[in-house]
Amino acid sequence: QQSEDKPDLSFDQPLIEPLSQRELEVLRLIAKGLSNREIGERLFLALSTVKGHNRIIFDKLLVQSRTEAVARARELGLL
C-alpha cells in the first residue's frame, strides 16, 4: 500500500514538471554517452552548469543516475 506522503514512482506516471529545451538537449547527449565535460564543450556551457542541469533533470525524472535518467526518459517517450 502506497503511503500518502510518498510519490508514486511508477514509470507510467507523467512528469510533474516538464523538462526545458536545454534540459532535453543535455539529456539527449547523456543518452549518447557524452561526459559532462563533453556536453559542456558541445553546448558551450561551464562544467558546473552541466552538473546543475543534471541535478534538475534527475529531480524532475525522479531518478538518481544518468542510466536511470535515460531509461526513464525512454519510458516517457522523451528520447
Number of C-alpha atoms within 10 A of each C-alpha: 3 7 7 7 6 7 9 12 11 9 15 10 10 12 13 9 9 12 17 12 9 12 17 17 15 23 25 17 18 19 17 10 13 15 13 20 14 16 22 18 13 12 13 11 14 14 16 12 13 23 16 13 20 21 16 15 24 19 13 15 24 19 17 13 13 17 13 14 22 22 18 20 20 13 14 15 8 13 13
